[in-house]
Amino acid sequence: MPDEIQIHKSTNHPTGFRVRPVISRIGGFLVMSALAILLLLVAYLSYVGQPSFGPSMKFEGFIELPKDNLINIFDYMAISDRTILVGNILSGSVVKVRLPDDSSGPLGVVSEQEGEGNAHGIAVVPNANKAFVTRSGKNVVDVFEVSSLRMTGRIPVSDDADAILYDSASGMIYVANGTLKLATVIDPVNLKAVATIPFGAELEFAAADVKHGLVYQNLHNTNEIAAVNLKTDSIVGRWPLTSCIGPSGLALDPSQEYLYAVCSGNSQMVVFSILEHRVIASVAVGGQAGLRRVGSRAPPHLFCWSTGCDDGH
């Protein structure tokens, strides 16, 4: 019996001591690998590249925005006169960049308004010193002065308030409640939500067509474009965006009467004729493309961005 006990101890104890160092080494390796990946990710997100020159654009420099967190994600950008407004999704702040009237000074003067909730889209009411910002999480639309960034009101809305625009044809503010599959209409004078419009599809960005008195809305998960009349709060048309998967950014060229929709699902940009109600062209634009607006200069300039757009347009 003593011999049996001795053998039992001599085989089990050394094995136990051999396993622990192996587990410790594997655990240490995994921790170091995770830290290395995290550092590489932070370095990648912190790196500021320089765009190449395009045939119609010249890169002049960066305007540095406030860094409220280690990682900052900015969403939709609004442009009014010589003022740029953009929301920080993670911190909830609204950043204002005032562009100079000449090229002798800095590229822009930056100021910031802190806020609660994730800041997404911003809409400016022309000649009223008034702007609206959507805040998911809080499910509100905040109202503030463009000149001072002072908050002047708060409007409760449905979940996932995302894209927003001012429709001058109806005089209303239009809010896309993305995953809730509806839009909210706001009276910018009385600061109240006055209607909701169900779409039955997820909403992304929208564009206002002043000439025809319509708002065009991207439908992300059905790959369609819808036309909305805000005077009647109704959908008056709905058409497929052929060859487009996951339409996200949207811009209108009123002179050509074309809509430009970028497709996050297949890295395409499609051109949609609002007169013919069909896609007339498509072009590859690279991954993670976004789209803001069509410039007013002749020939018109389309302002978009993408991780795969070498020319920045």
FENFEN-V142650 format. One record per helix or strand. SS is the DSSP state (H for helix, E for strand). FROM is the first residue (numbers start at 1). LEN is the number of residues. If there is no record, write none. Layout:
[[SS	FROM	LEN] [SS	FROM	LEN]]
This chain:
[[H	2	45] [E	74	7] [E	83	6] [E	94	6] [E	108	6] [E	118	8] [E	130	7] [E	140	5] [E	151	6] [E	161	7] [E	172	6] [E	182	6] [E	192	7] [E	203	7] [E	214	6] [E	224	6] [E	234	7] [E	247	7] [E	258	6] [E	268	6] [E	278	7] [E	290	5] [E	302	4]]
